[in-house]
Amino acid sequence: MSITIPQEYLKAAGMTEKDLKLEIALIFYQRRVISIGKAAQLAGVSRWDFQQAMKTRKIPVNYDISELMDDVKTLGL
């Protein structure tokens, strides 16, 4: 799917296309629509850079108790 946003709107917002992709990916991740890896891919950045953007915006990592238990089981602890 493609969305066309006129350049004038990005310019008015002081954003580039890359900035907008990052913002959309952050929203999707924060709402638990996509994983952190998929969000980074959507934004076109590394996972590390995506996590840095999350840190800047104080967006917590989506990690619940069931994921912790799965990790503990995988690690054999």
Backbone as CSV, one residue per row, in Angstrom:
resi,resn,N_x,N_y,N_z,CA_x,CA_y,CA_z,C_x,C_y,C_z
1,MET,0.842,-1.167,0.000,0.000,0.000,0.000,0.889,1.233,0.000
2,SER,0.490,2.205,-0.733,1.220,3.471,-0.780,0.311,4.607,-0.343
3,ILE,0.894,5.523,0.386,0.184,6.730,0.798,0.965,7.912,0.270
4,THR,0.283,8.810,-0.366,0.933,10.004,-0.890,0.606,11.186,0.014
5,ILE,1.645,11.761,0.561,1.494,12.951,1.395,2.228,14.083,0.684
6,PRO,1.513,15.122,0.331,2.159,16.229,-0.368,3.357,16.787,0.412
7,GLN,4.390,17.081,-0.301,5.634,17.580,0.295,5.380,18.810,1.159
8,GLU,4.410,19.618,0.804,4.128,20.849,1.556,3.752,20.544,3.015
9,TYR,3.079,19.401,3.247,2.711,19.038,4.612,3.934,18.618,5.422
10,LEU,4.809,17.861,4.788,6.045,17.473,5.469,6.884,18.702,5.778
11,LYS,6.963,19.589,4.816,7.747,20.807,4.998,7.166,21.650,6.134
12,ALA,5.844,21.765,6.169,5.188,22.539,7.229,5.434,21.922,8.605
13,ALA,5.529,20.607,8.645,5.782,19.900,9.905,7.269,19.854,10.240
14,GLY,8.117,20.300,9.312,9.559,20.252,9.528,10.097,18.835,9.521
15,MET,9.466,17.980,8.699,9.840,16.570,8.654,10.266,16.162,7.255
16,THR,11.070,15.120,7.229,11.416,14.483,5.966,10.565,13.222,5.837
17,GLU,10.625,12.582,4.695,9.917,11.316,4.502,10.428,10.274,5.503
18,LYS,11.732,10.279,5.727,12.329,9.336,6.676,11.819,9.590,8.095
19,ASP,11.707,10.869,8.477,11.170,11.215,9.796,9.746,10.686,9.958
20,LEU,8.939,10.852,8.930,7.550,10.402,8.981,7.460,8.890,9.109
21,LYS,8.286,8.176,8.358,8.292,6.715,8.454,8.646,6.274,9.877
22,LEU,9.614,6.943,10.481,10.009,6.620,11.849,8.847,6.875,12.809
23,GLU,8.187,8.005,12.666,7.065,8.335,13.549,5.938,7.319,13.427
24,ILE,5.627,6.918,12.213,4.573,5.919,11.994,4.977,4.589,12.629
25,ALA,6.225,4.193,12.428,6.711,2.937,13.002,6.666,2.980,14.527
26,LEU,7.024,4.106,15.113,6.978,4.250,16.568,5.548,4.130,17.088
27,ILE,4.620,4.742,16.396,3.205,4.647,16.795,2.723,3.209,16.701
28,PHE,3.019,2.540,15.601,2.602,1.145,15.440,3.199,0.267,16.544
29,TYR,4.477,0.492,16.854,5.122,-0.302,17.898,4.499,-0.001,19.261
30,GLN,4.320,1.271,19.559,3.773,1.672,20.852,2.367,1.103,21.061
31,ARG,1.613,0.988,19.995,0.253,0.432,20.078,0.247,-1.093,19.985
32,ARG,1.445,-1.679,19.920,1.617,-3.139,19.847,1.025,-3.755,18.582
33,VAL,1.068,-2.984,17.501,0.584,-3.470,16.209,1.652,-4.315,15.527
34,ILE,2.921,-3.927,15.704,4.044,-4.640,15.095,5.167,-4.797,16.110
35,SER,6.049,-5.738,15.832,7.195,-5.990,16.711,8.255,-4.907,16.535
36,ILE,9.201,-4.907,17.415,10.283,-3.926,17.336,11.116,-4.116,16.061
37,GLY,11.334,-5.371,15.673,12.092,-5.641,14.449,11.360,-5.152,13.206
38,LYS,10.059,-5.424,13.156,9.249,-4.971,12.018,9.151,-3.450,12.000
39,ALA,9.063,-2.845,13.174,8.987,-1.385,13.251,10.272,-0.743,12.728
40,ALA,11.401,-1.305,13.114,12.685,-0.787,12.621,12.760,-0.936,11.107
41,GLN,12.307,-2.081,10.619,12.311,-2.325,9.174,11.407,-1.323,8.456
42,LEU,10.218,-1.078,8.997,9.300,-0.104,8.401,9.919,1.289,8.367
43,ALA,10.618,1.635,9.442,11.253,2.950,9.526,12.489,3.070,8.644
44,GLY,13.026,1.910,8.240,14.227,1.934,7.410,15.486,2.234,8.193
45,VAL,15.482,1.825,9.478,16.642,2.057,10.336,17.034,0.745,11.005
46,SER,18.201,0.732,11.612,18.623,-0.454,12.357,17.787,-0.571,13.627
47,ARG,17.778,-1.757,14.192,17.047,-1.956,15.442,17.629,-1.061,16.536
48,TRP,18.933,-0.939,16.556,19.604,-0.071,17.533,19.117,1.371,17.404
49,ASP,19.094,1.895,16.182,18.636,3.271,15.965,17.169,3.435,16.355
50,PHE,16.373,2.397,16.069,14.964,2.461,16.442,14.828,2.516,17.963
51,GLN,15.611,1.702,18.652,15.555,1.707,20.113,16.033,3.041,20.684
52,GLN,16.979,3.681,20.020,17.429,5.003,20.462,16.300,6.025,20.303
53,ALA,15.552,5.925,19.208,14.398,6.817,18.989,13.340,6.559,20.062
54,MET,13.151,5.294,20.427,12.209,4.965,21.499,12.659,5.610,22.808
55,LYS,13.944,5.508,23.084,14.497,6.066,24.320,14.279,7.577,24.367
56,THR,14.544,8.247,23.261,14.374,9.694,23.187,12.934,10.101,23.490
57,ARG,11.987,9.282,23.027,10.559,9.585,23.207,9.963,8.914,24.441
58,LYS,10.827,8.251,25.217,10.402,7.558,26.434,9.314,6.513,26.162
59,ILE,9.497,5.748,25.092,8.594,4.657,24.743,9.192,3.371,25.297
60,PRO,8.491,2.709,26.211,9.049,1.492,26.796,9.040,0.314,25.820
61,VAL,9.930,-0.624,26.074,9.986,-1.851,25.282,8.768,-2.689,25.644
62,ASN,8.081,-3.222,24.645,6.941,-4.114,24.875,7.480,-5.487,25.254
63,TYR,7.433,-5.780,26.525,7.976,-7.048,27.013,7.162,-7.422,28.239
64,ASP,6.324,-8.420,28.108,5.468,-8.779,29.229,5.954,-10.054,29.913
65,ILE,5.257,-10.436,30.957,5.674,-11.582,31.774,5.704,-12.882,30.979
66,SER,4.774,-13.056,30.041,4.777,-14.296,29.249,6.018,-14.379,28.365
67,GLU,6.463,-13.235,27.837,7.693,-13.222,27.042,8.907,-13.515,27.930
68,LEU,8.900,-12.988,29.146,9.978,-13.268,30.082,10.031,-14.762,30.390
69,MET,8.882,-15.353,30.652,8.839,-16.776,30.961,9.316,-17.612,29.778
70,ASP,8.945,-17.212,28.565,9.423,-17.914,27.365,10.946,-17.825,27.266
71,ASP,11.484,-16.636,27.550,12.942,-16.463,27.491,13.638,-17.305,28.564
72,VAL,13.081,-17.343,29.751,13.653,-18.150,30.828,13.654,-19.621,30.425
73,LYS,12.541,-20.075,29.847,12.429,-21.465,29.405,13.452,-21.762,28.305
74,THR,13.589,-20.849,27.349,14.539,-21.023,26.254,15.968,-21.106,26.768
75,LEU,16.266,-20.291,27.771,17.623,-20.266,28.341,17.866,-21.431,29.304
76,GLY,16.804,-22.159,29.654,16.944,-23.304,30.557,17.201,-22.903,31.992
77,LEU,16.717,-21.759,32.369,16.930,-21.290,33.753,15.809,-21.714,34.675
